[in-house]
Amino acid sequence: MKIEKIHNWDGITISDAKQLQRHLASMVKVEGDVENVKIIAAGDLAFSKNGVAYAAVVVLSYPGFEILELYTGTEDVRFPYIPGYLSFREAPLLLNLFEKMSIVPDLVMIDGQGIAHPRRLGLAAHIGLFLKIPTIGVAKSRLIGDYDEPGIEKGAWNWMYNKGERIGMVVRTRRNVKPIFISPGYGIGFESSLDWVLKCAVKYRIPVPTRMAHIEVTKFKMLKNA
């Protein structure tokens, strides 16, 4: 799959990363409804204690969620673990895997934040800029934002705000389980992001695409370390 390489990843300092995030955030498009989805891709990462990153990207049919393609890869970690800058640690390996795909997805879900980020450029937003495909951030925990706890029923949700600005949604994907945190990454609006995450939250707390990516990267890491 063709990827637009909007910047390189080598030699980036924390100061560089902050400036780059602020610049790239102005390019993020948070609008639009995504319809007629037939293919969904998702990515997730895992890390070892000795500084190795593992990643998996799954390409799934929709609505059947059949795995059409699976890509895994590993590399030495190139950027320190600093909350708010995780895309500089995680995006390069994921993008290498996306570039190998022979099927272009209609929608991408990333285990991470979209614009629910101090500088509005979380992992899903950063990757979305490279892919130029509608991308949603699906996070299991909050990075920033204030919100009221949603009701206990599946589908209950509330807006999440930062400094008075809407940055995402906190959503109950199963009755009486912990909510997840959704934010648009690129090329998709808030309501459409919510709609697709709920459509893909078929049985578990985590939507099927990111759950399957998590399962595959966990298996890959175990295999490499066996």
ChimeraX attribute file (.defattr): number of C-alpha atoms within 10 A of each C-alpha:
attribute: neighborCount
match mode: 1-to-1
recipient: residues
	/A:1	13
	/A:2	13
	/A:3	17
	/A:4	11
	/A:5	11
	/A:6	9
	/A:7	9
	/A:8	8
	/A:9	14
	/A:10	9
	/A:11	9
	/A:12	14
	/A:13	12
	/A:14	14
	/A:15	8
	/A:16	10
	/A:17	16
	/A:18	15
	/A:19	12
	/A:20	15
	/A:21	19
	/A:22	14
	/A:23	13
	/A:24	17
	/A:25	17
	/A:26	11
	/A:27	13
	/A:28	22
	/A:29	18
	/A:30	19
	/A:31	17
	/A:32	15
	/A:33	14
	/A:34	17
	/A:35	10
	/A:36	7
	/A:37	13
	/A:38	14
	/A:39	21
	/A:40	25
	/A:41	27
	/A:42	28
	/A:43	30
	/A:44	27
	/A:45	25
	/A:46	16
	/A:47	18
	/A:48	12
	/A:49	6
	/A:50	8
	/A:51	12
	/A:52	14
	/A:53	20
	/A:54	23
	/A:55	28
	/A:56	29
	/A:57	32
	/A:58	27
	/A:59	28
	/A:60	23
	/A:61	17
	/A:62	16
	/A:63	12
	/A:64	9
	/A:65	16
	/A:66	12
	/A:67	16
	/A:68	13
	/A:69	14
	/A:70	18
	/A:71	19
	/A:72	22
	/A:73	17
	/A:74	20
	/A:75	13
	/A:76	14
	/A:77	19
	/A:78	18
	/A:79	19
	/A:80	12
	/A:81	13
	/A:82	11
	/A:83	11
	/A:84	20
	/A:85	21
	/A:86	16
	/A:87	24
	/A:88	24
	/A:89	18
	/A:90	23
	/A:91	21
	/A:92	17
	/A:93	22
	/A:94	24
	/A:95	19
	/A:96	16
	/A:97	21
	/A:98	29
	/A:99	14
	/A:100	14
	/A:101	18
	/A:102	11
	/A:103	15
	/A:104	17
	/A:105	20
	/A:106	17
	/A:107	22
	/A:108	27
	/A:109	29
	/A:110	27
	/A:111	24
	/A:112	29
	/A:113	32
	/A:114	32
	/A:115	27
	/A:116	31
	/A:117	22
	/A:118	17
	/A:119	18
	/A:120	22
	/A:121	31
	/A:122	29
	/A:123	27
	/A:124	30
	/A:125	34
	/A:126	25
	/A:127	28
	/A:128	28
	/A:129	24
	/A:130	18
	/A:131	22
	/A:132	15
	/A:133	19
	/A:134	27
	/A:135	31
	/A:136	35
	/A:137	30
	/A:138	26
	/A:139	22
	/A:140	17
	/A:141	14
	/A:142	16
	/A:143	15
	/A:144	16
	/A:145	21
	/A:146	17
	/A:147	15
	/A:148	11
	/A:149	16
	/A:150	18
	/A:151	15
	/A:152	17
	/A:153	14
	/A:154	18
	/A:155	19
	/A:156	16
	/A:157	22
	/A:158	15
	/A:159	21
	/A:160	24
	/A:161	17
	/A:162	15
	/A:163	8
	/A:164	9
	/A:165	10
	/A:166	16
	/A:167	23
	/A:168	30
	/A:169	26
	/A:170	27
	/A:171	27
	/A:172	25
	/A:173	27
	/A:174	21
	/A:175	14
	/A:176	11
	/A:177	13
	/A:178	16
	/A:179	26
	/A:180	21
	/A:181	25
	/A:182	30
	/A:183	34
	/A:184	33
	/A:185	37
	/A:186	30
	/A:187	22
	/A:188	22
	/A:189	21
	/A:190	21
	/A:191	16
	/A:192	17
	/A:193	30
	/A:194	22
	/A:195	13
	/A:196	18
	/A:197	24
	/A:198	20
	/A:199	14
	/A:200	20
	/A:201	20
	/A:202	13
	/A:203	10
	/A:204	12
	/A:205	20
	/A:206	23
	/A:207	21
	/A:208	21
	/A:209	28
	/A:210	29
	/A:211	18
	/A:212	22
	/A:213	27
	/A:214	23
	/A:215	12
	/A:216	22
	/A:217	25
	/A:218	18
	/A:219	13
	/A:220	19
	/A:221	22
	/A:222	10
	/A:223	9
	/A:224	9
	/A:225	8
	/A:226	6
